[in-house]
């Protein structure tokens, strides 16, 4: 997504996974990475136009809370 002009923030709670991503893609101007559990993220409400999650919910005990967080961070009309 960053390669076609979107500002992208990658999040993973595993610092090793974030280190690999930074090493591989850290030079891309529109791409940044955060090592954090989603519960500790402090994005403002309606911060994102789009929230994408891959292979996340099977690792989260409270998937409802995760989806509520994603919804809170998503702008009205966002995807």
Secondary structure by P-SEA (a helix, b strand, c coil): ccccccbbbbbbccaaaaaaaaaaccccccbbbbbccccccccccccccbbbbcccccccccaaaaaaaaaaacccccc
